[in-house]
Amino acid sequence: MINILTNSTAKLARALEQEGCCTRGQFKEIETQAKRENKPVTAVLLEHANGGVEKTLEVLGQYYELEPVNLRGRVISPYVLNMLPKEVAEAHHVVIFKKTGDLISVAMVDPEDKQVINFIQRKTKLEPVIFITTPADIAYALQRYEGELSEEFSKIIEESLKETLASHEPMEKLAQFVPVVKMVNSIIDRALSRRASDIHLEPGSEQLLVRFRIDGLLRRVVELPREVLPPILARIKLMSNLKIDEHRLPQDGRFRYTFNDREVALRVSIVPNLYGSKVVLRLLDAKEKSFDFKALGLNKRDLTILKHEAAKPHGMMVVTGPTGSGKTTTLYTMMRLLNRERVNICTIEDPIEYGLDGVNQMQVNPSAGLTFAHGLRSMLRQDPDIVMVGEIRDPETAEIALNAAMTGHLVLSTLHTNDAFLASQRLVEMGMHPFLISSVVNVFIGQRLVRTICRNCSTQITSTEKHLERYAKMIDLDSVVSKLQQVSLLPKDFSWNNVKLYAGRGCDKCNNTGYQGRLGIYEFVVMDADVRQAVLTSPNASAIKKAAVKQCTTTMEEDGILKVINGQTTLEEVARVTQE
């Protein structure tokens, strides 16, 4: 049984003072710091142990009636370590380091964190024996998470899977064997704990390559023997209700997966290739999506424009950008803003990525004849106030969407173009009349996603001048500053000489990339008189851009530089995204 005392902090302060670990005054300062940094008091105590870490840990062990444990140098089984997802271990300063029968040994910095103890009991269905340890020991153990997937799989393959593969059981039965289930679950758990958006399983002539897309970039995770692909593939097909014996044709599916007491949707795409079947799993974690404007990263000017245009009762708002640029998230955020009891919001999507309460969402199904155009026609008979079309892919869909916007509906949609200035040209190329476009569209929004600097390892760049010189060859930084000052996003007295630039050193939390998370960079082209005239007379990108200059449109590049100045991202990242 877990034995944790719940004495007041005053008693702990007395015990620490008696043993010479810290004074009452120092303890109060530690309490204040812990509250400010949202850390356990025990963590701050051990980080600033004036009386020595070992002595302080010993006193804490006596106070909580727990045995201290040293994790450094200890060999921890990858299987045991991964019984607890890394993101939980990091957030709660806790690791599982040993399993004996129905007991697991759990090292914690904060033994009063009953929430995580209960979570461990529910997840493992084993009885935890609690030990107390230091933040440094937890940090050491956390480093073991990275690179353990290969070891874990090697153990599963050697101990269980070889025998399973040699059994010649039907694939449907193999897909349910414990070793196969463990491997698939381990891949998904690792991807979710590392905030991956996609899992790629890529068969080669001899190996199965596993890669994760993290913050927009693919990263190699592990290589596995090629013979593990058939059972892994069968398992994924079984979870997705796909045909296990179909290997010639592409298949698409979907399933739900429980991770850390929350449900995550996974979208599955399987296509045949030279060495088997390539599998891509898209992770759709609704809990990770707040769908609020702060998360989008809009500057105050663009946010004002977006809210103003979204408040109009009819017309069309078009978000542009390549695949993976965050267009769907922007549309969902707008729908969340507009979702009220008095309005009927209907969507047609391919696929439905997230469920939204109070929104009527329709899934495209071409095999059944339900295309964007067909679904949109039917949807307009559902008395909608607001219509969201996942993507305008063809002239028929474009025409129906524009006509819907002209007849009293607010239409939200996306286009695959490189920027907002190209959107009118793309619609004209689809056969839409410039007059219809200029009369109906309220705003074109171009966007990309840039990686944000990891907060854990962010550090100031010392040679700012040399750093600026390097990127001045690619970006006219002075012109950008002038534009940002013109639209009041930077003060008139702004100078690069006074700017502090930052970059991430690379750490365990960001997988040594220096970046963690992403936010959007945007450009808004509002359909005012000048832009409307340009669309009517010469609907090409250069003419639209020239007209948009008069409304002081800030480009994605300029918005990106603003985020560099604000310490959110780097010049390198803005250049990579806007000039690729």
N, C-alpha and C positions, 0 to 999 in steps of 0.2 A: 504493500500500500504506500501511497505518497504521504510523506510526513513533512508538512510545511507549516511553520508557525506563522501567525499573523499579528505579532506584537507590533506596537507602535514604533515609529522611527526614533522616538526619544530613547527607547530602550537600546536600540541599535547604536545610537550616537554615544550613549554612556559606555557601552561595551567597547566601542572603538577607541574612545578617550582613555579608558582604563588600560588598554593594551598599547597605548602610545601611537595609535595609527593616525588619528586626527583629533583636533579640538572640536568643541561644540560649534564654535564660530566657523571653522573650516567646513564642518558637516552641513551647516546651513547654506554656505556658499555652494557646496556640491549639490544640495537639493535644488537650489535656484537654477544652477547650470543644467541639471538633468531635466528640469521642467522646460527650460528655454529650448534645449536641443532635442526634446522629446525622446530622452533616453532613460533607461532604468537607473535609479540611484546607485545600484551596485556597479553598473558599468562605469559611471563617472568616478566612483570611489576607487575602482581598480586601475583606471587610467591615470589617476593622480594620487597613487598610494604613497603618501609621505613616509609612512612607516615601513615601506617595502611591500611589494606585491604579494609575496608568499605569506607574510605575516597578516596582511589585510584579508587575504583569501582564507587563511586559517580561522580568523575571528568570525568572518561571515559564515564559514562552515559550522562553527560552534553555535552561532546564533540561529541558523536555520536547521541545525541538526542534520547536516548533509556532509558527505565526504568530498573533499576537494579532489579534482582530477587534472592531471597534466596531459594534454593531447599532443603536444609537440614530440615528434619522434615515434608516436604510436602508429602502428599499422591498422588502418580502418578498412574493412572490407567495402568495396564499391557497392555491393548489394545492400549492405547495412546502411551505408551513408545515404544512398538514394531512396531509402524508405521514407525520408522526409524531403520534399522538394526544396531546392536551393533557395528560392525566393522566400519561403517560410523561415528557413534556417537563418538567412541574412536579416530578415525583418525582426526576428525575435531573439537573436543571439543564442541559438540552440542547435545542437547536432546530436544525432544518434550515432554512437561509436561502437556498440557491441550488442550482440544478440545471443542469449543463452536460453534455449527452450522457448518458453512463453514469456520470457523477460527481455526487455531491451534497456540498455544503459544509455541515459540521456544526460548530456552535459549542458548546463545552462548558466548564463550570467545572472539572470533574474529569476530566482526560484519562485517568486510570487506571481509569475505569469501563468495563471491557471488556464487562460484561454488556449495557449499553445499546448499545454499538457493535455487538455481535453481533446484537442485536435489530433495529437499524436495517438492517443488511445483509440479514437474513432477510426483513424486512417489505417493504423497497423493492426488493430484488434489484439494488441499485446499489452502487457502490464509494464509501464515505465518505472525504472529505478532512477531517481534523480541524483545527479552529482552537480556540484558547483565548480565553475571554472572562470577563467579570465577572458576579456575580449580578445586578447592576443592569441590565446589558444583557439578560440572560435574562428578567428581570421585564418589561422594555420589550417584548420580543418576545412574551411570553406574553399581554400585553394585546391583541395583534393577533388572537389566536384568536377573541375575542368579536366578533361583528359581521361576521366574514369569510364566513359562510355565504352571505349574500346576494350578495357580490362573487363568490364562487366559482361559485355557480349562474348568475349573470349571464354569466360567462365561458363556462361550459359551454353555456348556451342560445344565446349569440351565435355561438360558434365551431363548435359541433357539432350541438346538438339541433334547431335550426331546419331544418337540412338533413335530419336524421333524420326529423322529423315530416313534411316535405314529400315524403318518399320513397314514401308510401302503401303501405309494407310491412305485412303482417299483424301484428297486435299481438303474437302469440307470438314473431315474429322481432324486432320493435321492442324487446321486453323484454330481449333479449340484446345490444343495441347498447351499446357502451362508454359513451357519454354518459349513458344511462339507468342503467346499473349504477353509474356514478360518483355520480350524484345520490342514489340510494337508499342506497348505502354511506355517503356523507357524512352523510346524515341520521341513520343508525343509529350511526355512529361518534361524532358530536357528542352524541347523546343518552346514549350509554354513558359518554363522557368527563365529562359533566356529572351523572352519577349519576341520570339520569331513570328513572322507573319505567314511564312510558308515553309513546308518541309519538302525537299526534293529527294527522291530515291531513284538513282540513275544507274542502271546496269551497264557494265562494261564487259570486255572479253573475259576478264578474270575476277573483277571486284564489283561489289555493289557500293557505290559512293552515296553517302548521306550528306546533304548540305541543307543549311538553314538560311532563310533570308531574314536578316536582322537589320532594322533601320534602313531598308531599301537595298542592301547589298548582300549577295550570296556568300556564305562562308562554309568552307569544308569542315565537317564535324568528325566523321569517321569513315573508314573503308572496311567493308565486311566481305567475307567470302561469298562469291556469286551464288553458291548453292543455297544460301538462306533466303534468296529472293522469292522462290515459289511459295513457301509457307507464309512469309510476311505478306506477299501479295494476296494470297488466299484469305488471310486474316482481315486485311483491309477491305477486301471485297465482301466478306461476310458481314463486317460491321456496317457496310454501306448498302447492304441488300442488292449487290450486283451479282452478275453471273460469274461463278468461280471458274467455269470451264471455257469462258469466252476469252480468247487470246488474240484474235485477228482484228477486232474492231475496237475503237475507242469507247470508253464507258465513263459516265459521270454519275456521281452519287453524293451522299451526304450522311453524316451521322453525328450524334451528340456524345460528348465525353465528359466525365466528371473529373475535375482537377481542383484540389484544395477546396472542396465543398461547394464548388460552383460548376455550372454546366457550360461547356464550350462547344460551339458548332464547328464541325470540320467539313469543308467541301472537298470532294475527291475528284481528281481527273486522272484517268489511266489511259495511256496511248501505247500501241505497240512500237517497238524500235528494233534495231538490228540485233540486240542481245537479250531481248525479253520484253518487258513492259516498263516504261517510265511512269512513275507515280508522283503526283504533286498534291499535297494536302494544304489547303488554305485554312488557316486558323482564324476563326471569327469569334473573338472573345469580347462579348458585349460589355462585360464588366470593365474591360480596359478602355472602352470608348465612352467618354463622358458626354459627347455631342453638345458641348457648350462652346461659346465663342472664344473664351479664354484659351481653351485647348487648341483651337485653330491657329492662333498666333497672329490674328489680324491686328494691324496698327489702328490707332484711334480713328484716323481719317477713313480708312477702308471699312471699318466696323460701322461707322455712321452711314456710309453709302449703302452698305449691305442691308442694314435695318430699314433704311428709307425705301429702298427698292422692294424689299420683301413685304412692306406694309401696303403696297399698291394692290388694289382689288383684282386687277387683270394685267395681262402682258406676259412677257417671257423672260426668264433669267437663265442664262446659259453659262455653265462652268466648263472651261476647256483645259486640256492637258493630256499627257500620255497616260497609259495604264500605270497604276500605282502612284499617281500624283495626289491622291486624297480627294478626288472629286466627289465620290460617294459620301464620304464623311461630311463634306461641306453641305451637300444636299440634305443629309439626315439632320444636320444641325439646324438648317433653315426650317425643315419640317417640324422639328421640335419647338422652335420659336413660334411657328404659325399654328401649331396644334391646339385648338380651342374647341370647346363644346359646340360652339355655334357654326363651325365649319366642317365640311366633309372633305377629307384629304384621301385621294386614291393614287396608288402608284402601280406602275408596271415595270418590273425589274428582271434582269438576267445576270446573276441570280438575285434572290432576296438575301442580302448579306446579314441584316439584323432585323429582328422583329421590333416594331414600334407600336406601343399601346395607343389605341385611338386612331390608327392609320390603317386604311384598307389596302393591303399589299397583294399584288397579283404577280405570279411567276410566269415568265415566258416559257412556252413549251412548243418549239417548232415541230416536233414529231407528231404532235396532236393538232397542228395547224394554228396554234396560238402564238403569233408573232407580235412584235411591238405594235405594228400598225393595226392588226386585228384586235388585239387587246385594248388598244387606245380607243378605237371606235366604240367598243362595247362599254368601256369605262365612262365615256362621255354621256352614256345613257343612264348613268348611276347618280345623276344630279351632283357632280363634284363642284366644290369651290376651288380647290387646289389640286393640280394634277402633276405628278412627278413621273417623267419618262426616263428610265435609267440611262438610255443612250440613244441619240439620233444617229442611226446607222445607214438609213436609206432615204431616198426622196419621198416615198409614201409616208413614212413616219414623220419626216420633217414637215410635210404639207399639212398633215392632220394636226400636229402639235401647234404649228403657227396659226392655223384656223381656229383651234380651240382657244388660243390666247386672244385672238381677235374677237371672239364671241363671248367674252366676259369671264374667262377662267384665268387664274394665275398658273402658269406652266413653268415647272422647273425641269431642266434637263442638262445633259452633258454632250460635248463634242470632242472628238479626238483631233485636236490641232495643237501646234507647238505653243501658241500664245493667244491672248484675247483678240489681238489685232487681225488674226487670220480667220476668225470665226465667220464673219460676214462672207468672205470670199468662199469659204467651204460650203456654206448654205447655197450660195449662188451656183457653185459647181454642181450641187445636187439638183439644180433646176428651179430653185426658189426665186421669185421675182424680188429685185431690190426694194421695190415699193412696199411689199408685204413685210420684209425683214425690218425696214426702217420704221414701219408703222407699229409693229408688234413687240419687238425686242426692247426690254427696258435696260438691260445691262449684260455685257459679256465679262466674265471673270476668268482670268488666266491664273493658274497656280502650279506650284511644284512643292516638294517637301525637301527640307534641308535637315541634316542631323544636328542635334543640339549638343553643346559641350557637356561632358559628364561632370556633374556637380561634385562628385566625390574626389576627382583628381584634377579639377580645373586649376590652372596656374597662370599667372600673368606672364605675357611675352616681354622679355627684357629689351630686345633689340627691335623696338617698334618701327623705327625709321627704315631699317633694312627690310623689314617684313612688308611695309607699305610699298617700298620701291619695287619689290618683286612682283606685286599684284597690280601696280600702277600701269604695267605694260599691257595688262589684259582688260583692266577696268579703269575708266576715267573717274578716279575717286573724287577729284575736285568738282567735276560737273554733277556727280551724284549728290554731294553735300549741298551744292547750290540749289538743286531741285528740292531736296528734303527741307532746306531752310525756307524755300519759297512756299511750301505747303504747310509750314509751321510744325513739322515733325522734328526739326532740330532748331536750337536757339540761334539767333543771328551771330552771336559771338563764338560759335563752335569753331574749334581748331583741332586738327589731327594731332598737334603737339601735346594736347592735354588728354588724349584718349588712352585708356588702358585696354589693351587687347588681351584676350585670353585664349588658351587652348588646353585640351586635356592631355595629361602625361600618359594616360593609359593605366588601368587598374583592373582588379578582379571584377568589379561591378559592371564595367563597360567592355569586358572581354579584351582589354588592352587596346582598344581602338581610340580612346579619348572622347568618344561620343556615346550618348545614351538618350534615346528618344528622338522624335522628329517634330517639326512644326512647319507650317506653311509659309511660303512667300507668295505674294499676290500682285495682280494688276487688275484694275477695274476700268472698263471702258463703258461709260454711261451714254445712252443714246440721247444726247442733247442735239441742238440744232446743227452744230458743225459736223458731228459724226453722222447724223442723219443725211445731211447733204452729201457727205463723202460716200456713203453707202449707195445713194441714188445715182451719183454721177460716176464714181470710180471705186467699186467695192473691192479694192485690193489692200493688202496689209500695210503698204507704205502710206497710202492715202489716209487710211483709218488712223494710223499712228500719228500722222501729221495733224489730223483734226483733233485727236485726243490730247495733243500737247496743249491746246488752248484751254482744256479743262484741268490742266495740271495733273494728268494721270501719272502716277508713279509706277514704274515697271517692276517686274519681279526682281530684277537685279538691284534696283534702288531699294526696294523693300528688304532684300537680303542684306545689303550694306547697313541699313538701319539696325537690323538684328545683330550684326557684327559689333556695331558701336554700343549696343545695349548689352553686350557680353553673352548673347545667346548662342551664337554660332561663330564660324571662322571664315575668313576671306577665302581660304582654300576650298571650303565646302560650297560657298556661294558660287565661286568660279566653276567648280565641278558641275553643279546642277544647272546653272544658267547657260553655260557655254558648251555643254556636251552635245 
